[in-house]
Amino acid sequence: MDVTLREVRESDLAVFYRQTTDPEGIRMAAFTAEDPSDRARFDAHWARLRHDPAVLTRTVVGTRGEVLGHIGVFGPPGEREVTYWIGREYWGRGAATAALRALLAAVPDRPLHAQAAADNVGSLRVLDACGFTVTGHERGYANARGEEIDEVVLTLTG
Ligand SMILES: CC(C)(COP(=O)(O)OP(=O)(O)OC[C@H]1O[C@@H](n2cnc3c(N)ncnc32)[C@H](O)[C@@H]1OP(=O)(O)O)[C@@H](O)C(=O)NCCC(=O)NCCS
């Protein structure tokens, strides 16, 4: 799938809100905000992200200009971490893999880290396809599951 990354526009936020309040996506991501549907929290979160020089966020755009989702990098040097979310209607077509490849080509920081719920098979495949390797296992409280679950930590060094 062909995707491009561009700066996040105000008009993208309504799409991100719809995508990140999808119950299936929330369950999959697991480590979400306590109440992802809280619009005031969502707006404040995105206002912070867009103005924080230590955070890079990009809109993932398809060939017809459609907003497929978002991707980003955050965290201090040496602990930079990637994150991404693709709208459910676009799943399984290579969008996340293409978006992460494009991000890795644009961002020189290494190592880069990622974390995923151990049962988030799609996300783990995306990370594996982009060269991340498993470097740890943790337990963490997942708001979307209401309990502690297994989490996989991955790192990209090259
Ligand atoms: C995880 C997510 C980013 C995957 O996006 P996507 O665009 O569907 O991913 P891709 O199409 O690039 O798929 C990559 C691989 O994962 C597989 N895959 C995708 N979703 C899957 C699922 N639910 N179960 C099993 N395999 C899955 C694809 O078949 C593909 O396999 P392949 O490498 O053998 O071809 C997307 O489902 C999503 O945004 N989920 C909600 C938010 C989330 O979980 N973010 C990541 C938090 S760590």
Ligand as a Chemical Component Dictionary entry (heavy atoms), coordinates in Angstrom:
data_LIG
# 
_chem_comp.id                   LIG 
_chem_comp.type                 NON-POLYMER 
_chem_comp.pdbx_formal_charge   0 
_chem_comp.three_letter_code    LIG 
# 
loop_
_chem_comp_atom.comp_id 
_chem_comp_atom.atom_id 
_chem_comp_atom.alt_atom_id 
_chem_comp_atom.type_symbol 
_chem_comp_atom.charge 
_chem_comp_atom.model_Cartn_x 
_chem_comp_atom.model_Cartn_y 
_chem_comp_atom.model_Cartn_z 
_chem_comp_atom.pdbx_ordinal 
LIG C1  C1  C 0 -2.072 -2.910  14.650 1  
LIG C2  C2  C 0 -2.412 -2.073  13.416 2  
LIG C3  C3  C 0 -1.563 -0.805  13.454 3  
LIG C4  C4  C 0 -2.093 -2.877  12.157 4  
LIG O1  O1  O 0 -2.361 -2.030  11.050 5  
LIG P1  P1  P 0 -2.534 -2.622  9.562  6  
LIG O2  O2  O 0 -2.457 -1.471  8.618  7  
LIG O3  O3  O 0 -3.705 -3.512  9.509  8  
LIG O4  O4  O 0 -1.202 -3.498  9.463  9  
LIG P2  P2  P 0 -0.611 -4.137  8.113  10 
LIG O5  O5  O 0 -1.693 -4.229  7.092  11 
LIG O6  O6  O 0 0.628  -3.401  7.772  12 
LIG O7  O7  O 0 -0.328 -5.630  8.619  13 
LIG C5  C5  C 0 0.922  -6.136  8.970  14 
LIG C6  C6  C 0 0.787  -7.627  9.202  15 
LIG O8  O8  O 0 -0.026 -7.880  10.359 16 
LIG C7  C7  C 0 -1.104 -8.726  10.021 17 
LIG N1  N1  N 0 -2.260 -8.297  10.808 18 
LIG C8  C8  C 0 -2.831 -7.072  10.843 19 
LIG N2  N2  N 0 -3.844 -7.067  11.749 20 
LIG C9  C9  C 0 -3.902 -8.319  12.269 21 
LIG C10 C10 C 0 -4.729 -8.953  13.230 22 
LIG N3  N3  N 0 -5.716 -8.296  13.851 23 
LIG N4  N4  N 0 -4.502 -10.251 13.528 24 
LIG C11 C11 C 0 -3.515 -10.932 12.924 25 
LIG N5  N5  N 0 -2.687 -10.391 11.989 26 
LIG C12 C12 C 0 -2.882 -9.103  11.677 27 
LIG C13 C13 C 0 -1.308 -8.516  8.535  28 
LIG O9  O9  O 0 -1.958 -9.606  7.953  29 
LIG C14 C14 C 0 0.122  -8.379  8.055  30 
LIG O10 O10 O 0 0.693  -9.660  7.994  31 
LIG P3  P3  P 0 1.864  -10.015 6.941  32 
LIG O11 O11 O 0 3.063  -9.239  7.417  33 
LIG O12 O12 O 0 2.001  -11.470 7.063  34 
LIG O13 O13 O 0 1.373  -9.544  5.610  35 
LIG C15 C15 C 0 -3.921 -1.677  13.397 36 
LIG O14 O14 O 0 -4.709 -2.837  13.537 37 
LIG C16 C16 C 0 -4.320 -0.706  14.484 38 
LIG O15 O15 O 0 -4.125 0.505   14.336 39 
LIG N6  N6  N 0 -4.879 -1.215  15.608 40 
LIG C17 C17 C 0 -5.360 -0.381  16.704 41 
LIG C18 C18 C 0 -4.258 0.450   17.362 42 
LIG C19 C19 C 0 -3.027 -0.363  17.722 43 
LIG O16 O16 O 0 -3.107 -1.514  18.123 44 
LIG N7  N7  N 0 -1.852 0.300   17.595 45 
LIG C20 C20 C 0 -0.591 -0.307  17.931 46 
LIG C21 C21 C 0 -0.374 -0.233  19.410 47 
LIG S1  S1  S 0 1.145  -1.075  19.862 48 
# 
loop_
_chem_comp_bond.comp_id 
_chem_comp_bond.atom_id_1 
_chem_comp_bond.atom_id_2 
_chem_comp_bond.value_order 
_chem_comp_bond.pdbx_ordinal 
LIG C1  C2  SING 1  
LIG C2  C3  SING 2  
LIG C2  C4  SING 3  
LIG C2  C15 SING 4  
LIG C4  O1  SING 5  
LIG O1  P1  SING 6  
LIG P1  O2  DOUB 7  
LIG P1  O3  SING 8  
LIG P1  O4  SING 9  
LIG O4  P2  SING 10 
LIG P2  O5  DOUB 11 
LIG P2  O6  SING 12 
LIG P2  O7  SING 13 
LIG O7  C5  SING 14 
LIG C5  C6  SING 15 
LIG C6  O8  SING 16 
LIG C6  C14 SING 17 
LIG O8  C7  SING 18 
LIG C7  N1  SING 19 
LIG C7  C13 SING 20 
LIG N1  C8  SING 21 
LIG N1  C12 SING 22 
LIG C8  N2  DOUB 23 
LIG N2  C9  SING 24 
LIG C9  C10 SING 25 
LIG C9  C12 DOUB 26 
LIG C10 N3  SING 27 
LIG C10 N4  DOUB 28 
LIG N4  C11 SING 29 
LIG C11 N5  DOUB 30 
LIG N5  C12 SING 31 
LIG C13 O9  SING 32 
LIG C13 C14 SING 33 
LIG C14 O10 SING 34 
LIG O10 P3  SING 35 
LIG P3  O11 DOUB 36 
LIG P3  O12 SING 37 
LIG P3  O13 SING 38 
LIG C15 O14 SING 39 
LIG C15 C16 SING 40 
LIG C16 O15 DOUB 41 
LIG C16 N6  SING 42 
LIG N6  C17 SING 43 
LIG C17 C18 SING 44 
LIG C18 C19 SING 45 
LIG C19 O16 DOUB 46 
LIG C19 N7  SING 47 
LIG N7  C20 SING 48 
LIG C20 C21 SING 49 
LIG C21 S1  SING 50 
# 
